[in-house]
């Protein structure tokens, strides 16, 4: 059975939905808000959960959730660790979801990983 996955077109749909909700990259958002959207986009495109991101950062899922909700700010250390984890530059991560997703290596995308898993069965 082939698992559903996020494809390039699904990634574009995600970005269109952000625009429909009033998000225009770099316009009217704080860097903190943009970073939260970027992390959410990367998690969706890669299939990562808050729990897996928390493990990379040495945090709990609750701490990641509080960062994503805006209750607690992401730190510069978090940005460095996330950028390294996703295989992109820290400036790409801070540039917003479109730039971060474009910079994401192909092998980090859920569709590539899901196809690889399916091929090994």
ABEGO torsion letter per residue (X at the ends): XBBBBBBAAAAAAAAAAAAAAGBBBGBGBBAAAAAAAAAAAAAAAAGBBAAAAAAAAGBBAAAAAAAAAGABBBBAAAAAAAAAAAGBBAAAAAAEAAAAAAABBAAABAAAAAAAAAAAX
